[in-house]
Amino acid sequence: MESERLKLVVPSLDFIDAMHAVIEECKPELSEFLPWVSDTLTLKALEQNIKEAVINFSNFSGEFWFNIIEKKTGSFIGAVGFIVRDESVPYFEIGYWLQTSKVGFGYITEAIGLVEHYAFNDKGAMRVEIKMAATNLKSQAVAKRCGYGLEGQLVNSRRLPSGELDSTLVYSKTCF
């Protein structure tokens, strides 16, 4: 899948070194809301996660992502993907993260547009949602900018990696 500035590439070990480098570079920002970004994330653990994502992608099940490649530079800059929540609906959740130096340029909005199109047009989605910590103001802005509506707040439903209690916001788009 491609847009004007981005190419989304299926999960692959081809990007493991670049992905690991970006995660390490952006660890202070990413670890605020993403529990898997910690000092225990090794290259070996990332490799295993990518292998699982490759299998999940080929089966269109579980959790998988697309590597976000900036077309101008050919650089890996983040990931956007799916959790298949209920294939019988079909209903999917979108997740994403981006290299800190690329935040604020509309890349995630562009990437979400691509995967959302894929979900609704290629996979027959009836519902796509984005969930985030209530304190994650940047993700709230992304969901709103992408046209997702706030459906609700799950009060005291998650622990942040810091250990603080937070709520979860649920934004969605549906196909009628």
ZISULHU-V129654 format. One line per field, one symbol per residue. ss: DSSP state (H for helix, E for strand, C for the rest). psi: psi as a letter, one per 20 degrees, with the letter a starting at -180 (. if undefined). burial: b if it has 9 or more other C-alpha atoms within 8 Angstrom, else e. A space follows every 10 residues. Layout:
ss->???
psi->???
burial->???
This chain:
ss->CECCCEEEEE CCHHHHHHHH HHHHHCHHHH CCCCCCCCCC CCHHHHHHHH HHHHHHHHHC CCEEEEEEEE CCCCEEEEEE EEEEEECCCC EEEEEEEECH HHCCCCHHHH HHHHHHHHHH HHCCCCEEEE EEECCCHHHH HHHHHCCCEE EEEEEEEEEC CCCCEEEEEE EEEECC
psi->qqagiqpppq pqihjggggg gggghjgggh ihiohinrii orhghggggg gghgghghim rcprrppopo hhijqpiaqp aqpogohigq pqppqqqqpg iiqjjjghgg ghhghggggg hhjkpippqp qrqhinhghg hggghjjqqo hrpopljqpr hiiqprrppo qrqrp.
burial->eeeebbbbbb bbeebbeebb ebbeebbeeb bbbbbebeee beeeebbeeb bbbbebbeee bbbbbbbbbb beeeebbbbb bbbbbeeeeb bbbbbbbbbe ebbeeebbbb bbbbbbbbbb eeeebbbbbb bbbbebeeeb ebbbebebbe eebbeebbbb beeebbbbbb bbbeee
